[in-house]
Amino acid sequence: MDDEKHDVIDGEGDSLLGGVRIRRPFKEVRTKFVTVILVLLLVLCIAIIIALAIGLGVETEKITSQEGIAPGPIHAIPVGPPLTCLTPSCIRLSSQILASMDASVDPCTDFYNFSCGNWVKQHTVPQGEVLYDALDTLNDANVIALQKILEGSEDGGVEAVSKLKALYRSCMDLTTISSLGSAPLLQLISDVGGWSLLDGSHSTFGINGLTFWRQKMRSSPALFSVSIAVDDKNSSQYSLVLAQSGLSLPTSSSYKDSTRVAALQVLMSQVLTLINSTLNAGQAINDMVSFEASLSSIFVPDDSQTPNLTYNVMTVEQLQVMWPYFDWLTSLNWTFNSINSSISPNQTVIVRQPSYFTNLTNLLNETSNATLENYAMWQFIFQYFPYLGQDYLNAYGVYRVAQSIMPMALARPYTDSVLPAGSKEVVSEMASSIVAAFKSQVGSLD
């Protein structure tokens, strides 16, 4: 009987059977434990899937309600292709895309006309423009919408809107504007101190004189710009910014284009004749354009203006030491007194192109006061005369077309005269190779 009381010591699991403790092997116990865990995990996964399906169904109902589609019953995740968007915005957009396409064109032969052929047929380039695309049509639609608002009688009781409508009506009253002629421009010239070229007097103009800084206070871009902008390295504060400025042509490289320079000279002549029909300003115009060309030569190119190179913090006192040809403190205070603010010698300024201001010293020393006065006054009125009567609009319109179209018209003779012989064939061969490589890559795609 003693033998019956002995426990079995092999194994790990145990149970009682007839008063005797029986040890069960460990593997059997572990298998049952793992099975229970797997069952619990399976139940949990099913519960999560059901919850997600219900949540997605509710969200779908919310979205369809917002888009104007009557909500339907809550469903689980659909099986099959995704639902087609039938909201009004989707329908309008798809209609515009289909209307722009030309389905009669084989996309494998001419994909551009397949996708845009009908759009090109339905739109023409407006007079005076050299380019026109889908973004321009959107802009035109926005302009029409804004025009309807400005020409409407309702202002919503908002004073700013009422003033804007009054400004719009005055700008569109070309009859009154044209009847005024050059009077508004002459008044502006008088307000800043006059222009010796117009009355034949001796020029007493000076860069540090009040006339020049009166022009700057009216946003003249001559020589440089003074502005207030968000600090590049601290967006929580604004900083005073000094940058190169003061060219009539679009870029500094434009002065190497004789066609554009000639168009600028014609514009100057027409505007000065409209201001004073007896004025003989041929030499003054040549000197102004020559000065601007010299100024463009010291401009820092855009591709050299990295964020680090254009962030140069200096005090007004340091400006005075580095570029003493300007009385910076006095001049800046003239500017900011108009807004009841003052500038101290310790005021910091971000200088965008220090080398430009260094080179400007020599250029100013080499230029007569009369040329500087004529240049500065031209820069001042250049921002205003396009808003005068029809005569000024006609002169500016011809100049603008010349600046945009003439360079394109001269593209062929330019390439023939500047590029070496055989360049066209080399470029054509290169383009053909690129197209062939692209087609071979497309053909290998699944």
Disulfide bonds with the S-S distance in Angstrom:
Cys85-Cys90 2.02
